[in-house]
Amino acid sequence: MAQDKDVLTTGEVARICNVAPRTVSKWFDTGQLKGYRIPGSKDRRIPMSELVRFMRQHGIPMEGLHDGSLRVLIADPEREVVDVLERVLSQETNYRVATATNAFAAGFECERFKPHVLLLDLHLDERCAKDILATIRNNDALQMTRVIAMSGKLTDGQAQSIRAQGYDAFLKKPFQVRQVVQAIEKSSALAA
């Protein structure tokens, strides 16, 4: 469960990148992979944010960061929507699911749960969806998080501009759970 950790050993990085530990040490020693040494030791530690940056820069597949169960955060002010999505996604997939019904809880859960995918209702609180998106995009620990916007109130033209605003995908309400799962799978594949 590498994504849950903030700092990794060279052995953990080697497993994630599918290389030998000495290769990771060489990346570190040449300055390609940033990190630090444990004081009084030769052991190296690599922050997760630096590993993600390095992997993206060098086109290394991101699959090793996932433990097999995607973490999905549902942030929607409609309790019925949250309850149905949580129940179905928990029962029908191997996703780990967390929920929030207001912007404060969504921000807190992003920090605590570190979701791979956030299903974010654009009308969560006044203007807060944009603030949550900006926080995620500016947080090194959440760089792997994909944000899927949800709304039943946008026109088709507004929905088309969602990607330009920084969202990874858009779901128009009402939707079928199958559409949600497809959007999650497609968005999480972008991270890999």
VOPAGU-2260 file (C-alpha; in pm, 1 decimal, decimal comma):
REM VOPAGU-2260
SITE   aa  ch    i         X         Y         Z
SITE  MET   A    0       0,0       0,0       0,0
SITE  ALA   A    1     265,2     246,4    -109,8
SITE  GLN   A    2      23,3     534,8    -168,7
SITE  ASP   A    3     -60,4     543,4     205,1
SITE  LYS   A    4     301,4     625,2     297,5
SITE  ASP   A    5     458,3     969,7     273,7
SITE  VAL   A    6     821,6     845,4     263,6
SITE  LEU   A    7     960,4     526,8     108,3
SITE  THR   A    8    1278,9     320,5     140,2
SITE  THR   A    9    1492,0     242,0    -164,5
SITE  GLY   A   10    1362,9    -116,5    -149,2
SITE  GLU   A   11    1001,8       1,0    -163,1
SITE  VAL   A   12    1080,3     234,3    -452,3
SITE  ALA   A   13    1256,4     -53,2    -632,8
SITE  ARG   A   14     945,8    -275,1    -599,7
SITE  ILE   A   15     717,3       2,4    -722,1
SITE  CYS   A   16     939,2      82,3   -1022,4
SITE  ASN   A   17    1022,5    -284,2   -1089,4
SITE  VAL   A   18    1399,1    -228,1   -1072,6
SITE  ALA   A   19    1684,5    -343,1    -848,2
SITE  PRO   A   20    1746,0    -148,2    -523,3
SITE  ARG   A   21    2094,2     -54,3    -646,9
SITE  THR   A   22    1929,6     120,8    -944,9
SITE  VAL   A   23    1725,1     334,6    -704,9
SITE  SER   A   24    2042,0     411,2    -507,0
SITE  LYS   A   25    2210,7     522,0    -830,1
SITE  TRP   A   26    1915,2     748,9    -918,3
SITE  PHE   A   27    1938,5     898,4    -569,0
SITE  ASP   A   28    2318,2     938,6    -571,3
SITE  THR   A   29    2317,6    1111,0    -911,9
SITE  GLY   A   30    2044,7    1351,9    -796,6
SITE  GLN   A   31    1780,5    1229,3   -1041,9
SITE  LEU   A   32    1558,0    1109,8    -756,0
SITE  LYS   A   33    1534,6    1354,4    -467,0
SITE  GLY   A   34    1524,4    1247,0    -103,4
SITE  TYR   A   35    1738,1    1244,3     208,5
SITE  ARG   A   36    1968,9    1021,6     408,3
SITE  ILE   A   37    1888,0     907,1     761,5
SITE  PRO   A   38    2133,0    1093,5     992,8
SITE  GLY   A   39    2416,6     866,1    1106,4
SITE  SER   A   40    2328,2     608,4     840,6
SITE  LYS   A   41    2368,3     545,1     469,7
SITE  ASP   A   42    1996,7     462,5     437,4
SITE  ARG   A   43    1805,1     675,5     190,7
SITE  ARG   A   44    1442,4     789,7     206,4
SITE  ILE   A   45    1236,4     910,2     -87,1
SITE  PRO   A   46     922,6    1127,5     -36,1
SITE  MET   A   47     618,0     993,2    -223,8
SITE  SER   A   48     572,8    1325,8    -404,0
SITE  GLU   A   49     929,5    1304,4    -540,3
SITE  LEU   A   50     877,2     945,8    -653,8
SITE  VAL   A   51     558,0    1040,2    -840,4
SITE  ARG   A   52     736,4    1334,7   -1006,4
SITE  PHE   A   53    1028,3    1110,3   -1105,7
SITE  MET   A   54     801,7     835,8   -1240,6
SITE  ARG   A   55     602,3    1082,1   -1451,3
SITE  GLN   A   56     916,9    1252,8   -1579,2
SITE  HIS   A   57    1065,1     921,6   -1693,5
SITE  GLY   A   58     745,5     751,9   -1812,0
SITE  ILE   A   59     760,2     477,2   -1547,7
SITE  PRO   A   60     420,9     301,6   -1516,9
SITE  MET   A   61     232,5     398,8   -1199,4
SITE  GLU   A   62      59,9      63,0   -1140,8
SITE  GLY   A   63     300,1     -23,7    -858,8
SITE  LEU   A   64     160,5     260,6    -649,3
SITE  HIS   A   65    -179,1      91,2    -615,8
SITE  ASP   A   66    -237,3    -199,5    -380,5
SITE  GLY   A   67    -522,2    -339,3    -588,7
SITE  SER   A   68    -801,6    -152,9    -413,7
SITE  LEU   A   69    -873,6     194,2    -540,8
SITE  ARG   A   70    -967,5     453,9    -280,9
SITE  VAL   A   71   -1273,6     652,2    -389,4
SITE  LEU   A   72   -1406,9     957,0    -204,2
SITE  ILE   A   73   -1765,9    1058,4    -274,1
SITE  ALA   A   74   -1834,3    1427,0    -196,5
SITE  ASP   A   75   -2196,8    1518,3    -257,4
SITE  PRO   A   76   -2448,6    1723,7     -53,9
SITE  GLU   A   77   -2730,6    1480,1    -137,2
SITE  ARG   A   78   -2726,6    1210,5     132,2
SITE  GLU   A   79   -2928,0     968,8     -89,3
SITE  VAL   A   80   -2669,6     991,6    -369,4
SITE  VAL   A   81   -2383,5     938,3    -123,2
SITE  ASP   A   82   -2554,3     639,9      43,2
SITE  VAL   A   83   -2641,4     464,7    -284,7
SITE  LEU   A   84   -2297,0     517,4    -437,9
SITE  GLU   A   85   -2120,1     409,0    -118,8
SITE  ARG   A   86   -2330,4      92,4     -86,6
SITE  VAL   A   87   -2303,1     -11,1    -451,1
SITE  LEU   A   88   -1932,8      71,3    -493,3
SITE  SER   A   89   -1845,4    -108,2    -168,8
SITE  GLN   A   90   -2046,9    -419,2    -258,0
SITE  GLU   A   91   -1990,5    -446,8    -633,3
SITE  THR   A   92   -1623,7    -344,6    -662,4
SITE  ASN   A   93   -1304,0    -383,1    -461,1
SITE  TYR   A   94   -1291,2      -5,2    -401,2
SITE  ARG   A   95   -1236,3     136,9     -55,1
SITE  VAL   A   96   -1495,2     413,0     -19,2
SITE  ALA   A   97   -1516,1     723,6     200,8
SITE  THR   A   98   -1786,2     990,6     191,4
SITE  ALA   A   99   -1845,4    1357,6     265,6
SITE  THR   A  100   -2159,3    1572,4     243,0
SITE  ASN   A  101   -1998,8    1915,0     282,2
SITE  ALA   A  102   -1682,8    2093,1     172,1
SITE  PHE   A  103   -1510,4    2082,7     511,3
SITE  ALA   A  104   -1556,7    1705,1     540,1
SITE  ALA   A  105   -1441,5    1660,7     179,2
SITE  GLY   A  106   -1119,6    1852,2     245,4
SITE  PHE   A  107   -1057,3    1658,8     565,4
SITE  GLU   A  108   -1119,3    1323,2     394,1
SITE  CYS   A  109    -886,0    1415,4     106,8
SITE  GLU   A  110    -604,2    1470,8     356,0
SITE  ARG   A  111    -683,9    1161,6     565,6
SITE  PHE   A  112    -796,3     910,5     300,4
SITE  LYS   A  113    -575,5    1025,8       9,3
SITE  PRO   A  114    -822,5     907,1    -255,7
SITE  HIS   A  115    -715,1     784,4    -596,3
SITE  VAL   A  116   -1045,7     919,8    -731,3
SITE  LEU   A  117   -1270,4    1195,5    -594,2
SITE  LEU   A  118   -1631,7    1207,9    -713,4
SITE  LEU   A  119   -1703,4    1577,0    -650,0
SITE  ASP   A  120   -2046,5    1733,8    -686,6
SITE  LEU   A  121   -1989,5    2081,8    -829,4
SITE  HIS   A  122   -2263,3    2219,6    -603,8
SITE  LEU   A  123   -2121,4    2080,1    -278,2
SITE  ASP   A  124   -2107,4    2424,9    -116,6
SITE  GLU   A  125   -2100,0    2768,8    -271,7
SITE  ARG   A  126   -1773,4    2792,6    -476,4
SITE  CYS   A  127   -1610,6    2521,0    -264,9
SITE  ALA   A  128   -1576,3    2261,2    -540,3
SITE  LYS   A  129   -1324,4    2486,4    -718,5
SITE  ASP   A  130   -1137,6    2544,3    -391,7
SITE  ILE   A  131   -1120,2    2168,8    -324,2
SITE  LEU   A  132    -991,5    2108,0    -676,9
SITE  ALA   A  133    -724,8    2378,6    -635,7
SITE  THR   A  134    -618,0    2232,7    -300,1
SITE  ILE   A  135    -578,6    1885,8    -452,1
SITE  ARG   A  136    -382,2    2013,7    -751,3
SITE  ASN   A  137    -146,4    2208,5    -522,2
SITE  ASN   A  138     -90,7    1931,0    -265,4
SITE  ASP   A  139     207,9    1707,0    -344,4
SITE  ALA   A  140      54,7    1419,0    -145,8
SITE  LEU   A  141    -258,9    1427,1    -364,8
SITE  GLN   A  142     -97,2    1450,0    -709,0
SITE  MET   A  143    -227,5    1103,9    -798,2
SITE  THR   A  144    -589,0    1197,3    -716,1
SITE  ARG   A  145    -820,3    1214,2   -1015,9
SITE  VAL   A  146   -1124,8    1440,2    -976,3
SITE  ILE   A  147   -1451,6    1355,3   -1149,2
SITE  ALA   A  148   -1698,9    1644,1   -1144,4
SITE  MET   A  149   -2068,5    1562,1   -1103,7
SITE  SER   A  150   -2371,6    1781,8   -1168,1
SITE  GLY   A  151   -2725,2    1769,7   -1296,0
SITE  LYS   A  152   -2745,5    2145,6   -1336,8
SITE  LEU   A  153   -2486,1    2221,0   -1606,3
SITE  THR   A  154   -2569,6    2282,5   -1970,1
SITE  ASP   A  155   -2391,5    2070,1   -2230,4
SITE  GLY   A  156   -2165,7    2365,3   -2313,0
SITE  GLN   A  157   -2066,5    2409,7   -1949,3
SITE  ALA   A  158   -2002,1    2036,7   -1916,2
SITE  GLN   A  159   -1767,1    2051,5   -2216,7
SITE  SER   A  160   -1548,6    2309,3   -2040,1
SITE  ILE   A  161   -1497,7    2094,5   -1727,5
SITE  ARG   A  162   -1162,2    1952,0   -1839,2
SITE  ALA   A  163   -1027,6    2300,8   -1907,8
SITE  GLN   A  164   -1106,5    2386,4   -1545,0
SITE  GLY   A  165    -878,3    2104,5   -1424,8
SITE  TYR   A  166   -1123,0    1817,7   -1371,6
SITE  ASP   A  167   -1033,3    1477,1   -1513,5
SITE  ALA   A  168   -1388,0    1378,6   -1615,2
SITE  PHE   A  169   -1753,5    1475,1   -1581,5
SITE  LEU   A  170   -2066,2    1276,6   -1490,5
SITE  LYS   A  171   -2407,7    1423,6   -1565,3
SITE  LYS   A  172   -2675,6    1342,8   -1307,6
SITE  PRO   A  173   -2881,7    1134,7   -1303,9
SITE  PHE   A  174   -2640,1     857,4   -1395,6
SITE  GLN   A  175   -2626,6     481,7   -1369,2
SITE  VAL   A  176   -2376,9     321,4   -1133,3
SITE  ARG   A  177   -2220,0     146,7   -1434,1
SITE  GLN   A  178   -2132,6     492,1   -1574,1
SITE  VAL   A  179   -1972,3     587,5   -1242,0
SITE  VAL   A  180   -1758,9     272,0   -1235,1
SITE  GLN   A  181   -1651,7     329,7   -1597,0
SITE  ALA   A  182   -1554,5     689,8   -1518,7
SITE  ILE   A  183   -1357,7     579,3   -1210,9
SITE  GLU   A  184   -1175,4     306,9   -1406,3
SITE  LYS   A  185   -1096,2     540,5   -1695,9
SITE  SER   A  186    -975,3     820,2   -1464,1
SITE  SER   A  187    -763,9     588,8   -1249,0
SITE  ALA   A  188    -603,2     452,3   -1566,0
SITE  LEU   A  189    -488,6     809,3   -1639,9
SITE  ALA   A  190    -287,6     800,2   -1318,4
SITE  ALA   A  191    -123,6     473,5   -1409,5
